[in-house]
Amino acid sequence: MTDKDTDKDKDPRVQGEGDYRAARRHRRDVEQFVATSDTEQLAREAAPRSEAEHQEMLDAERQGKAGAKGGKPGNRPNER
């Protein structure tokens, strides 16, 4: 099989991890959500209600970042 053969099998709409139609649909949905929602109110509702909840959110963020590319080995979730 040559490179030309494999290129024929590829869906021309797929660009990397997605396609243009999906990107446009997502952009449209986000714009509609922002235009029709009270984002400031939603942010207030999502804010921590106590210092303990605030700390829990910070800890979860740190744990998530530790598993990201470049995180220190041993700090990643599920790593011994």
The 8 nearest C-alpha neighbors of each residue, nearest first, counted from 0:
[[1, 4, 2, 5, 3, 6, 7, 8],
 [2, 0, 4, 3, 5, 6, 7, 8],
 [1, 3, 5, 4, 6, 0, 7, 8],
 [2, 4, 6, 1, 5, 7, 0, 8],
 [5, 3, 1, 7, 2, 6, 0, 8],
 [4, 6, 2, 8, 7, 3, 1, 9],
 [5, 7, 3, 9, 8, 4, 2, 10],
 [8, 6, 4, 5, 9, 3, 10, 2],
 [9, 7, 5, 6, 10, 4, 11, 3],
 [10, 8, 6, 7, 11, 5, 13, 12],
 [9, 11, 12, 13, 8, 7, 6, 14],
 [12, 10, 13, 9, 14, 18, 7, 8],
 [13, 11, 10, 18, 14, 19, 20, 17],
 [14, 12, 18, 11, 17, 10, 15, 16],
 [13, 15, 18, 17, 16, 12, 19, 11],
 [16, 14, 17, 13, 18, 12, 19, 11],
 [15, 17, 14, 18, 13, 19, 21, 22],
 [18, 16, 14, 13, 15, 21, 19, 22],
 [17, 19, 13, 14, 21, 12, 20, 22],
 [18, 20, 22, 21, 23, 12, 17, 14],
 [21, 19, 23, 22, 18, 24, 12, 25],
 [20, 22, 24, 18, 19, 23, 25, 17],
 [21, 23, 19, 25, 20, 24, 26, 18],
 [24, 22, 26, 20, 25, 21, 27, 19],
 [25, 23, 21, 27, 22, 26, 20, 28],
 [24, 26, 28, 22, 27, 23, 21, 29],
 [25, 27, 23, 29, 28, 24, 22, 30],
 [28, 26, 24, 30, 25, 29, 23, 31],
 [27, 29, 31, 25, 30, 26, 32, 24],
 [30, 28, 32, 26, 31, 27, 25, 33],
 [29, 31, 27, 33, 32, 28, 34, 26],
 [30, 32, 34, 28, 29, 33, 35, 27],
 [33, 31, 29, 35, 30, 34, 36, 28],
 [32, 34, 30, 36, 31, 35, 29, 38],
 [35, 33, 31, 32, 36, 30, 37, 29],
 [36, 34, 32, 33, 31, 37, 30, 38],
 [37, 35, 33, 38, 32, 34, 41, 31],
 [36, 38, 40, 39, 41, 35, 33, 34],
 [37, 39, 41, 40, 36, 42, 33, 43],
 [40, 38, 42, 41, 37, 43, 36, 44],
 [41, 39, 43, 42, 37, 38, 44, 36],
 [40, 42, 38, 44, 39, 43, 45, 37],
 [41, 43, 39, 45, 40, 44, 38, 46],
 [44, 42, 40, 46, 45, 41, 39, 38],
 [43, 45, 41, 42, 46, 40, 47, 39],
 [46, 44, 42, 43, 41, 47, 48, 40],
 [45, 47, 43, 44, 42, 48, 53, 41],
 [48, 46, 53, 52, 49, 45, 50, 56],
 [49, 47, 46, 52, 50, 53, 51, 45],
 [50, 48, 52, 51, 47, 53, 54, 46],
 [49, 51, 53, 52, 54, 48, 47, 55],
 [52, 50, 54, 49, 53, 55, 48, 47],
 [53, 51, 55, 49, 54, 47, 50, 56],
 [52, 54, 50, 47, 56, 51, 55, 49],
 [55, 53, 57, 51, 56, 52, 58, 50],
 [54, 56, 52, 58, 53, 57, 51, 59],
 [55, 57, 59, 53, 54, 58, 60, 52],
 [58, 56, 60, 54, 59, 55, 61, 53],
 [57, 59, 61, 55, 60, 56, 54, 62],
 [60, 58, 62, 56, 57, 61, 63, 55],
 [59, 61, 57, 63, 58, 62, 64, 56],
 [62, 60, 58, 64, 63, 59, 65, 57],
 [61, 63, 59, 65, 60, 64, 58, 66],
 [64, 62, 60, 65, 61, 66, 59, 67],
 [63, 65, 67, 61, 66, 62, 60, 70],
 [66, 64, 70, 62, 75, 63, 67, 74],
 [67, 65, 75, 64, 63, 70, 76, 68],
 [66, 68, 64, 70, 65, 69, 63, 75],
 [69, 67, 70, 66, 65, 64, 71, 75],
 [68, 70, 67, 71, 65, 66, 72, 64],
 [71, 69, 65, 67, 68, 66, 72, 64],
 [70, 72, 74, 73, 69, 65, 75, 66],
 [73, 71, 74, 75, 70, 78, 65, 66],
 [72, 74, 75, 78, 79, 71, 76, 70],
 [75, 73, 72, 65, 71, 76, 66, 78],
 [74, 76, 66, 65, 78, 73, 72, 77],
 [75, 77, 78, 66, 74, 62, 65, 63],
 [78, 76, 75, 79, 74, 73, 66, 62],
 [79, 77, 76, 75, 73, 74, 72, 66],
 [78, 73, 77, 75, 76, 74, 72, 71]]
